[in-house]
Amino acid sequence: MKLTESLELLTALLSKVKDDNDLSDILEDILTPSEIVEIWDRIQVIQMLKNWISQREIASKLWISITTVSRWSRLLNFERKAIQNYV
């Protein structure tokens, strides 16, 4: 499966990085500017949800749809939770 192989490759690459500056450079090399901003948005949504900010307020502050915020809320509460340890 391509997703599994992609995650394994990305994990192996990023696990070798020991310096924050190198990590930033690598992320800029492999992601487009819009992908970087989208990841930033996702992290902000998760942080705000963890701080009990309402979904409507998050959508308004980040200029994203309530549907996007709701999707991330659902993932955070019922599916993937690993990121909670890091944000």
C-alpha positions in Angstrom: 0.0 0.0 0.0 1.4 3.4 -1.0 0.3 5.1 2.2 2.0 2.6 4.4 5.2 2.8 2.3 5.1 6.6 2.3 4.7 6.8 6.0 7.6 4.4 6.6 9.9 6.3 4.2 8.9 9.7 5.8 9.4 8.3 9.3 12.8 6.8 8.5 13.9 10.1 6.9 12.7 12.4 9.7 14.0 10.1 12.5 17.5 10.7 11.1 17.3 14.4 11.5 19.0 15.7 14.7 19.0 19.4 14.2 15.9 21.7 14.1 17.4 23.8 11.3 18.0 20.7 9.2 14.4 19.6 9.9 13.0 22.9 8.7 15.1 22.8 5.6 14.0 19.2 4.8 10.3 20.1 5.4 10.7 23.0 3.0 12.3 20.7 0.5 9.6 18.1 0.5 6.5 20.2 1.2 4.9 23.0 -0.8 4.3 26.3 1.0 0.5 25.6 1.0 1.1 22.1 2.6 3.2 23.7 5.3 0.4 26.2 6.1 -2.2 23.4 6.1 -0.2 21.5 8.6 0.2 24.7 10.7 -3.6 25.1 10.6 -4.2 21.5 11.7 -1.8 21.9 14.7 -3.5 25.2 15.7 -6.9 23.5 15.6 -5.7 20.7 17.8 -4.1 23.1 20.3 -7.2 25.2 20.4 -9.5 22.2 20.9 -7.3 21.0 23.7 -7.8 24.5 25.3 -11.6 24.1 25.0 -12.0 26.8 22.5 -15.3 26.4 20.6 -15.3 25.0 17.1 -17.0 28.1 15.7 -14.4 30.3 17.4 -11.6 28.3 16.0 -13.0 28.4 12.5 -13.4 32.1 12.7 -10.0 32.8 14.1 -8.2 30.6 11.6 -10.4 31.5 8.6 -11.2 27.8 8.0 -14.5 26.0 7.7 -16.4 24.6 10.7 -16.4 21.3 8.8 -12.6 21.2 8.9 -12.6 22.0 12.6 -15.3 19.3 13.3 -13.3 16.7 11.3 -10.2 17.4 13.4 -12.2 17.4 16.6 -13.6 14.0 15.7 -10.2 12.6 14.8 -8.7 13.9 18.0 -11.5 12.5 20.2 -12.3 9.2 18.6 -9.5 8.1 16.2 -5.9 9.3 16.2 -4.6 10.6 19.5 -0.8 10.4 19.1 -0.4 14.0 18.3 -2.0 15.0 21.6 1.3 14.1 23.3 3.2 16.7 21.2 1.0 19.8 20.9 
